[in-house]
Amino acid sequence: MTSNRIATPRRGSALPLAREGYRGIGVALALTAGLFAVGGPLPGIVGVALTTFLVSFFRDPERMVPADPRCIVAPADGRVIKVAPVQDDRFLHGNATLVSIFMSPLNVHVNRAPISGRVIERRYNPGKYFRAFADKASLDNEQNALLLEDEQGRRLCCVQIAGFLARRIVCYLEPGMAATRGQRYGMIMFGSRADIYLPQSARILVAVGENTRGAETVIAEWA
């Protein structure tokens, strides 16, 4: 597998922030200014802390994507909490491997396409809000699933799952649209999880406990 990598182009933003964060950060800045003006340094510091947290949460750094077409990259930053064979009757309709990545509030929450291909199906489930690292979150929590197919007809499914704190899932892709490996395709707010269902023919390259970087960490490769 080659080590060549290509940069992901930013979509019209001069700042390394997800566009979903601009409004909240702007409100936090205005609140901070008001707290300093009315309450003095101590309340103002609270506003600075809130603003700093929001800027950190909505950061959207550039990533270097592996150029090798066999690579399947992580859809999210976080920690691998599960790698297991499963019977997937929802997406791939057969034996599959599930890789789950837990995103804490401190991780980058922008999601990236794991492969280049076409969106075959998008499926949203309103669901519940169990803690994202719980096994039942994969089935019961609010989630948005994208079934992707590459030029060779190989399919996988990546699922955005809301956690205990998260109350909003953003997805830019719709059925029929094309995606490029490493492309930003959405985000999940405030602590969440990304599941990816892979055919058993894919060779898994990560293990439970490892940390991932969206668009850069190769979690598997096509045979």
LOMIBA-216564 format. One line per 8 residues: number of its first residue (from 1); their letters; for each residue x, y, z of C-alpha. Coordinates in pm, whole numbers, always signed. Layout:
BEGIN
NUM = A = X Y Z  ...
END
This chain:
BEGIN
1 = MTSNRIAT = +0 +0 +0  +150 +331 -107  +207 +608 +146  +119 +887 -100  -142 +1127 +32  -346 +1411 -111  -487 +1715 +70  -862 +1760 +113
9 = PRRGSALP = -979 +2095 -31  -1171 +2324 +202  -1513 +2433 +81  -1501 +2813 +71  -1383 +2874 +429  -1078 +3074 +529  -1099 +2955 +889  -1046 +2597 +1011
17 = LAREGYRG = -1399 +2584 +1153  -1708 +2391 +1049  -1972 +2626 +917  -2227 +2488 +1166  -2029 +2652 +1445  -2026 +3012 +1324  -2356 +3113 +1480  -2286 +2958 +1820
25 = IGVALALT = -1936 +3102 +1834  -2068 +3445 +1739  -2327 +3430 +2018  -2061 +3317 +2266  -1834 +3607 +2166  -2116 +3857 +2212  -2205 +3703 +2548  -1842 +3718 +2658
33 = AGLFAVGG = -1818 +4087 +2569  -2138 +4154 +2763  -2016 +3963 +3067  -1690 +4158 +3073  -1878 +4488 +3036  -2146 +4420 +3297  -1997 +4166 +3538  -1624 +4223 +3518
41 = PLPGIVGV = -1335 +3977 +3482  -1473 +3668 +3659  -1800 +3633 +3458  -1605 +3730 +3148  -1366 +3439 +3201  -1667 +3205 +3197  -1760 +3346 +2859  -1404 +3301 +2733
49 = ALTTFLVS = -1410 +2937 +2846  -1739 +2875 +2663  -1612 +3042 +2346  -1287 +2845 +2360  -1479 +2519 +2396  -1702 +2597 +2098  -1406 +2696 +1879  -1233 +2371 +1976
57 = FFRDPERM = -1542 +2162 +1913  -1614 +2307 +1569  -1254 +2303 +1447  -1218 +2152 +1102  -851 +2090 +1020  -720 +1995 +680  -629 +1630 +639  -396 +1437 +410
65 = VPADPRCI = -590 +1151 +250  -414 +831 +136  -404 +818 -244  -414 +437 -268  -764 +342 -394  -759 +29 -178  -765 +239 +138  -1078 +276 +349
73 = VAPADGRV = -1027 +569 +582  -1179 +650 +920  -1499 +855 +893  -1425 +1032 +1221  -1168 +1126 +1483  -1193 +927 +1802  -1118 +595 +1968  -1203 +253 +1827
81 = IKVAPVQD = -1438 +90 +2076  -1550 -211 +1874  -1423 -433 +1592  -1648 -735 +1551  -1809 -967 +1297  -2183 -904 +1272  -2484 -1022 +1079  -2592 -701 +911
89 = DRFLHGNA = -2952 -726 +795  -3002 -350 +758  -2738 -235 +511  -2513 -501 +355  -2761 -786 +409  -2511 -1049 +512  -2199 -1113 +715  -2001 -794 +781
97 = TLVSIFMS = -1743 -640 +1009  -1847 -352 +1233  -1591 -89 +1332  -1718 +163 +1589  -1541 +492 +1668  -1637 +692 +1977  -1601 +1071 +1953  -1566 +1256 +2281
105 = PLNVHVNR = -1658 +1627 +2301  -1285 +1702 +2265  -1251 +1530 +1927  -1301 +1686 +1584  -1663 +1607 +1497  -1656 +1666 +1122  -1728 +1338 +941  -1542 +1222 +631
113 = APISGRVI = -1632 +982 +349  -1440 +653 +395  -1427 +575 +21  -1493 +736 -314  -1822 +632 -466  -2189 +699 -507  -2452 +731 -237  -2693 +441 -291
121 = ERRYNPGK = -2916 +508 +8  -2951 +750 +296  -3153 +631 +595  -3239 +845 +898  -3375 +703 +1225  -3488 +954 +1494  -3414 +706 +1773  -3308 +763 +2133
129 = YFRAFADK = -3004 +908 +2311  -2819 +633 +2495  -2453 +692 +2571  -2265 +658 +2243  -2022 +391 +2365  -2305 +151 +2464  -2366 -139 +2225  -2739 -62 +2200
137 = ASLDNEQN = -2656 +283 +2062  -2581 +120 +1724  -2943 +12 +1691  -3148 +242 +1912  -2995 +591 +1900  -3075 +870 +1658  -2868 +796 +1351  -2808 +872 +986
145 = ALLLEDEQ = -2677 +593 +760  -2514 +629 +418  -2473 +327 +194  -2183 +391 -47  -2079 +197 -357  -1747 +243 -539  -1673 +201 -909  -1605 -171 -860
153 = GRRLCCVQ = -1947 -225 -704  -1810 -274 -351  -2036 -142 -80  -2001 -25 +278  -2220 +171 +514  -2114 +454 +745  -2352 +555 +1023  -2354 +880 +1219
161 = IAGFLARR = -2492 +808 +1567  -2597 +1073 +1817  -2485 +1021 +2176  -2616 +1122 +2516  -2535 +1493 +2468  -2575 +1515 +2093  -2904 +1647 +1961  -2826 +1715 +1598
169 = IVCYLEPG = -2685 +1518 +1306  -2579 +1704 +991  -2535 +1529 +654  -2466 +1702 +323  -2503 +1395 +97  -2817 +1258 -67  -2885 +943 -275  -2729 +965 -620
177 = MAATRGQR = -2460 +1211 -517  -2091 +1130 -557  -1847 +1130 -267  -1469 +1143 -266  -1260 +960 -8  -1182 +1200 +275  -1451 +1450 +171  -1636 +1628 +450
185 = YGMIMFGS = -1994 +1505 +446  -2141 +1616 +779  -2093 +1624 +1154  -2255 +1522 +1483  -2290 +1758 +1776  -2131 +1714 +2120  -2018 +1357 +2184  -2118 +1084 +1944
193 = RADIYLPQ = -2020 +773 +1751  -1945 +662 +1396  -2010 +304 +1290  -1886 +160 +964  -2011 -172 +827  -1761 -340 +598  -1788 -656 +389  -1590 -942 +541
201 = SARILVAV = -1358 -941 +240  -1212 -608 +357  -891 -645 +560  -927 -464 +894  -621 -261 +998  -731 -117 +1335  -798 -266 +1677  -1001 -170 +1982
209 = GENTRGAE = -831 +107 +2179  -657 +270 +1883  -715 +637 +1803  -824 +748 +1457  -805 +1067 +1255  -1086 +1118 +1008  -974 +1094 +643  -617 +998 +741
217 = TVIAEWA = -626 +677 +945  -663 +371 +722  -904 +144 +907  -924 -123 +635  -834 -195 +276  -1007 -373 -6  -870 -716 -89
END
